[in-house]
Amino acid sequence: MPESASRTLVLLRHGRTAWNHAKRVQGQTDVDLDDVGREQAVVAAAALAKLGPSLLRSSDLLRARVTADAVADATGLSATYDARLREFHLGERQGLTHDEYAALDPEGFAEFRSGRYDAAPGAEPTGDVRRRMSAVLHDLLDELAPGETGVAVSHGAAIRVATGAMLGWPDEQFHTLRGLGNCGWVVLEEHPDDGGLRLGAYNRAG
């Protein structure tokens, strides 16, 4: 495959929310962007528009949808929403601040901070997140024509797991990735020789 025919996936984390700013565990709690997050989304959208994306998918949670709206405005695309792009459900720890979580369960909080998100009681298993994220991103990749770029707006922990999954890494290797900043993105590029994906960029910002 010539390099010009390679397809590209961009995985964009949503902008900042008041809960992000307060270091409160969100999971699948439906929280809107704050003013800073909306500005971040506009800046990221302008940068991503220069890539000329042809498809836009988003988590159906509000903070992702508002971020995707900014990308849609900058690119002329219409976003399609998919629950498979949601963040981990973080069980009984959703709504707690980091300080509250650490006081309640120091060992569990240390696991959470190390990237073992399913350590929280009632949390969604990492394997389930890996499977649903892989499925939706492969669907998006299959919809792209040669040489096209697709954008998926999702969430920090889910994107970390998905990055490892799409690159074929062992389950635990995604822990070697740092967390994404709000409106940071990952670029996965199709290799022209074997069609596999390669990591083109991680935590890029506008």
C-alpha angles and dihedrals in degrees: 000000000000114000091242088063095055116118123225134208122202116196109199124192116218123256125266123295129196086253091055089050092049092045091241120158108250108174105156096340105129106240126165126228119266122227092273090051092052090052090048090052092053092050093047091046092055090052094047092047087066088064090063098229118197101195133042125193128173144185110257092235113112098243090055094043092053090049090049090050089061090051090048091052092050097045105031090238126132117231122232115206124223126180090211087075092061125121121260113285100240098200120210094359096065110116096024121118116234089253091052091047092049092049093047098044116006095178093046091048091052089053091049092050091049090058099263092127096169091063088091114097109263094009122150110263115253090232090059092051090048091052097046094044092047091049096051094044092049088050089053092047091051090054093056120094119222111293095015130127127219127197123211118190111207143133138291103252094037091051092050090054093042093051091058092043095051091048092050095244122159113267096260098044095084086073087076089068118088119232118275119248119235107285091008114139143204125220119209114187128196111239111236094220105049105009092239121133125258129194106253098172140350128204093359114170135200 
